[in-house]
Amino acid sequence: MNAGWWELGACVGMDSELFHPHDGENAKAEAARAVCAGCPVRNECLDDAVTANVQYGVWGGTTPRERRRIRRQRALARKAGAA
């Protein structure tokens, strides 16, 4: 059986609370982003979170606000491609 991308993440085995900072926990969010920065499956994680519209936590090194921007950009690109 092949491992899924999520089993190869740099975050495997880490406390998942690190990746779910509350408002104002900037140091925690930055620590999570630092883990993601060197992750071999960062792109897969980010794509999954954007596609699934994940609203909380740090995924693929991004915040919910950053993922909303990515979703908007992808939607605009699809719209432009269809025209």
CNS distance restraints for C-alpha pairs under 8 A (distance, minus, plus):
assign (resid   3 and name CA) (resid   7 and name CA) 6.07 0.50 0.50
assign (resid   3 and name CA) (resid   8 and name CA) 7.46 0.50 0.50
assign (resid   4 and name CA) (resid   8 and name CA) 7.20 0.50 0.50
assign (resid   5 and name CA) (resid   9 and name CA) 6.82 0.50 0.50
assign (resid   5 and name CA) (resid  41 and name CA) 6.22 0.50 0.50
assign (resid   5 and name CA) (resid  44 and name CA) 6.92 0.50 0.50
assign (resid   5 and name CA) (resid  45 and name CA) 7.71 0.50 0.50
assign (resid   6 and name CA) (resid  12 and name CA) 7.78 0.50 0.50
assign (resid   6 and name CA) (resid  41 and name CA) 7.53 0.50 0.50
assign (resid   6 and name CA) (resid  45 and name CA) 7.27 0.50 0.50
assign (resid   7 and name CA) (resid  12 and name CA) 6.58 0.50 0.50
assign (resid   8 and name CA) (resid  12 and name CA) 7.12 0.50 0.50
assign (resid   8 and name CA) (resid  40 and name CA) 7.28 0.50 0.50
assign (resid   8 and name CA) (resid  41 and name CA) 6.73 0.50 0.50
assign (resid   9 and name CA) (resid  39 and name CA) 5.94 0.50 0.50
assign (resid   9 and name CA) (resid  40 and name CA) 6.52 0.50 0.50
assign (resid   9 and name CA) (resid  41 and name CA) 5.74 0.50 0.50
assign (resid   9 and name CA) (resid  42 and name CA) 7.45 0.50 0.50
assign (resid  10 and name CA) (resid  35 and name CA) 6.44 0.50 0.50
assign (resid  10 and name CA) (resid  36 and name CA) 6.79 0.50 0.50
assign (resid  10 and name CA) (resid  38 and name CA) 7.30 0.50 0.50
assign (resid  10 and name CA) (resid  39 and name CA) 4.97 0.50 0.50
assign (resid  10 and name CA) (resid  40 and name CA) 7.16 0.50 0.50
assign (resid  10 and name CA) (resid  41 and name CA) 7.99 0.50 0.50
assign (resid  11 and name CA) (resid  16 and name CA) 7.98 0.50 0.50
assign (resid  11 and name CA) (resid  35 and name CA) 6.78 0.50 0.50
assign (resid  11 and name CA) (resid  36 and name CA) 7.53 0.50 0.50
assign (resid  11 and name CA) (resid  39 and name CA) 7.94 0.50 0.50
assign (resid  14 and name CA) (resid  18 and name CA) 7.93 0.50 0.50
assign (resid  15 and name CA) (resid  19 and name CA) 7.97 0.50 0.50
assign (resid  16 and name CA) (resid  20 and name CA) 6.93 0.50 0.50
assign (resid  17 and name CA) (resid  21 and name CA) 6.92 0.50 0.50
assign (resid  18 and name CA) (resid  28 and name CA) 6.13 0.50 0.50
assign (resid  18 and name CA) (resid  29 and name CA) 7.27 0.50 0.50
assign (resid  18 and name CA) (resid  31 and name CA) 7.55 0.50 0.50
assign (resid  18 and name CA) (resid  32 and name CA) 6.02 0.50 0.50
assign (resid  19 and name CA) (resid  28 and name CA) 7.67 0.50 0.50
assign (resid  19 and name CA) (resid  29 and name CA) 6.78 0.50 0.50
assign (resid  19 and name CA) (resid  32 and name CA) 5.43 0.50 0.50
assign (resid  19 and name CA) (resid  57 and name CA) 5.44 0.50 0.50
assign (resid  19 and name CA) (resid  58 and name CA) 5.10 0.50 0.50
assign (resid  19 and name CA) (resid  59 and name CA) 7.51 0.50 0.50
assign (resid  20 and name CA) (resid  29 and name CA) 7.65 0.50 0.50
assign (resid  20 and name CA) (resid  56 and name CA) 6.77 0.50 0.50
assign (resid  20 and name CA) (resid  57 and name CA) 4.19 0.50 0.50
assign (resid  20 and name CA) (resid  58 and name CA) 6.33 0.50 0.50
assign (resid  21 and name CA) (resid  25 and name CA) 5.66 0.50 0.50
assign (resid  21 and name CA) (resid  26 and name CA) 7.63 0.50 0.50
assign (resid  21 and name CA) (resid  28 and name CA) 5.99 0.50 0.50
assign (resid  21 and name CA) (resid  29 and name CA) 5.80 0.50 0.50
assign (resid  21 and name CA) (resid  57 and name CA) 6.53 0.50 0.50
assign (resid  21 and name CA) (resid  58 and name CA) 7.97 0.50 0.50
assign (resid  25 and name CA) (resid  29 and name CA) 6.39 0.50 0.50
assign (resid  26 and name CA) (resid  30 and name CA) 6.09 0.50 0.50
assign (resid  27 and name CA) (resid  31 and name CA) 6.15 0.50 0.50
assign (resid  28 and name CA) (resid  32 and name CA) 6.30 0.50 0.50
assign (resid  29 and name CA) (resid  33 and name CA) 6.20 0.50 0.50
assign (resid  29 and name CA) (resid  58 and name CA) 7.02 0.50 0.50
assign (resid  30 and name CA) (resid  34 and name CA) 6.12 0.50 0.50
assign (resid  31 and name CA) (resid  35 and name CA) 6.54 0.50 0.50
assign (resid  32 and name CA) (resid  36 and name CA) 6.42 0.50 0.50
assign (resid  32 and name CA) (resid  58 and name CA) 6.72 0.50 0.50
assign (resid  32 and name CA) (resid  61 and name CA) 7.22 0.50 0.50
assign (resid  33 and name CA) (resid  37 and name CA) 6.07 0.50 0.50
assign (resid  33 and name CA) (resid  58 and name CA) 7.00 0.50 0.50
assign (resid  33 and name CA) (resid  60 and name CA) 7.88 0.50 0.50
assign (resid  33 and name CA) (resid  61 and name CA) 4.62 0.50 0.50
assign (resid  33 and name CA) (resid  62 and name CA) 7.11 0.50 0.50
assign (resid  34 and name CA) (resid  38 and name CA) 7.19 0.50 0.50
assign (resid  34 and name CA) (resid  61 and name CA) 7.60 0.50 0.50
assign (resid  35 and name CA) (resid  39 and name CA) 6.68 0.50 0.50
assign (resid  35 and name CA) (resid  61 and name CA) 7.93 0.50 0.50
assign (resid  36 and name CA) (resid  42 and name CA) 6.20 0.50 0.50
assign (resid  36 and name CA) (resid  59 and name CA) 7.77 0.50 0.50
assign (resid  36 and name CA) (resid  60 and name CA) 5.91 0.50 0.50
assign (resid  36 and name CA) (resid  61 and name CA) 4.96 0.50 0.50
assign (resid  37 and name CA) (resid  42 and name CA) 7.45 0.50 0.50
assign (resid  37 and name CA) (resid  61 and name CA) 6.45 0.50 0.50
assign (resid  38 and name CA) (resid  42 and name CA) 7.90 0.50 0.50
assign (resid  41 and name CA) (resid  45 and name CA) 6.23 0.50 0.50
assign (resid  42 and name CA) (resid  46 and name CA) 6.11 0.50 0.50
assign (resid  42 and name CA) (resid  60 and name CA) 4.68 0.50 0.50
assign (resid  42 and name CA) (resid  61 and name CA) 7.16 0.50 0.50
assign (resid  43 and name CA) (resid  47 and name CA) 6.04 0.50 0.50
assign (resid  43 and name CA) (resid  60 and name CA) 6.24 0.50 0.50
assign (resid  44 and name CA) (resid  48 and name CA) 6.09 0.50 0.50
assign (resid  44 and name CA) (resid  60 and name CA) 7.53 0.50 0.50
assign (resid  45 and name CA) (resid  49 and name CA) 6.20 0.50 0.50
assign (resid  45 and name CA) (resid  59 and name CA) 6.16 0.50 0.50
assign (resid  45 and name CA) (resid  60 and name CA) 4.93 0.50 0.50
assign (resid  46 and name CA) (resid  50 and name CA) 6.11 0.50 0.50
assign (resid  46 and name CA) (resid  59 and name CA) 5.67 0.50 0.50
assign (resid  46 and name CA) (resid  60 and name CA) 4.06 0.50 0.50
assign (resid  46 and name CA) (resid  61 and name CA) 7.33 0.50 0.50
assign (resid  46 and name CA) (resid  62 and name CA) 7.35 0.50 0.50
assign (resid  47 and name CA) (resid  51 and name CA) 5.95 0.50 0.50
assign (resid  47 and name CA) (resid  60 and name CA) 7.82 0.50 0.50
assign (resid  48 and name CA) (resid  52 and name CA) 5.94 0.50 0.50
assign (resid  49 and name CA) (resid  53 and name CA) 5.86 0.50 0.50
assign (resid  49 and name CA) (resid  54 and name CA) 5.12 0.50 0.50
assign (resid  49 and name CA) (resid  59 and name CA) 6.38 0.50 0.50
assign (resid  49 and name CA) (resid  60 and name CA) 7.73 0.50 0.50
assign (resid  49 and name CA) (resid  67 and name CA) 7.75 0.50 0.50
assign (resid  50 and name CA) (resid  54 and name CA) 6.50 0.50 0.50
assign (resid  50 and name CA) (resid  67 and name CA) 5.83 0.50 0.50
assign (resid  50 and name CA) (resid  68 and name CA) 7.65 0.50 0.50
assign (resid  50 and name CA) (resid  70 and name CA) 7.32 0.50 0.50
assign (resid  50 and name CA) (resid  71 and name CA) 6.35 0.50 0.50
assign (resid  51 and name CA) (resid  71 and name CA) 7.92 0.50 0.50
assign (resid  54 and name CA) (resid  64 and name CA) 7.34 0.50 0.50
assign (resid  55 and name CA) (resid  64 and name CA) 5.50 0.50 0.50
assign (resid  56 and name CA) (resid  63 and name CA) 7.67 0.50 0.50
assign (resid  56 and name CA) (resid  64 and name CA) 5.89 0.50 0.50
assign (resid  57 and name CA) (resid  63 and name CA) 6.43 0.50 0.50
assign (resid  57 and name CA) (resid  64 and name CA) 6.72 0.50 0.50
assign (resid  58 and name CA) (resid  62 and name CA) 5.33 0.50 0.50
assign (resid  58 and name CA) (resid  63 and name CA) 5.10 0.50 0.50
assign (resid  58 and name CA) (resid  64 and name CA) 7.19 0.50 0.50
assign (resid  59 and name CA) (resid  63 and name CA) 6.96 0.50 0.50
assign (resid  62 and name CA) (resid  66 and name CA) 5.79 0.50 0.50
assign (resid  62 and name CA) (resid  67 and name CA) 6.43 0.50 0.50
assign (resid  63 and name CA) (resid  67 and name CA) 6.30 0.50 0.50
assign (resid  64 and name CA) (resid  68 and name CA) 6.24 0.50 0.50
assign (resid  65 and name CA) (resid  69 and name CA) 6.46 0.50 0.50
assign (resid  66 and name CA) (resid  70 and name CA) 6.32 0.50 0.50
assign (resid  67 and name CA) (resid  71 and name CA) 6.15 0.50 0.50
assign (resid  68 and name CA) (resid  72 and name CA) 6.27 0.50 0.50
assign (resid  69 and name CA) (resid  73 and name CA) 6.18 0.50 0.50
assign (resid  70 and name CA) (resid  74 and name CA) 6.12 0.50 0.50
assign (resid  71 and name CA) (resid  75 and name CA) 6.11 0.50 0.50
assign (resid  72 and name CA) (resid  76 and name CA) 6.17 0.50 0.50
assign (resid  73 and name CA) (resid  77 and name CA) 6.14 0.50 0.50
assign (resid  74 and name CA) (resid  78 and name CA) 6.15 0.50 0.50
assign (resid  75 and name CA) (resid  79 and name CA) 6.13 0.50 0.50
assign (resid  76 and name CA) (resid  80 and name CA) 6.05 0.50 0.50
assign (resid  77 and name CA) (resid  81 and name CA) 6.06 0.50 0.50
assign (resid  78 and name CA) (resid  82 and name CA) 6.20 0.50 0.50
assign (resid  79 and name CA) (resid  83 and name CA) 6.49 0.50 0.50
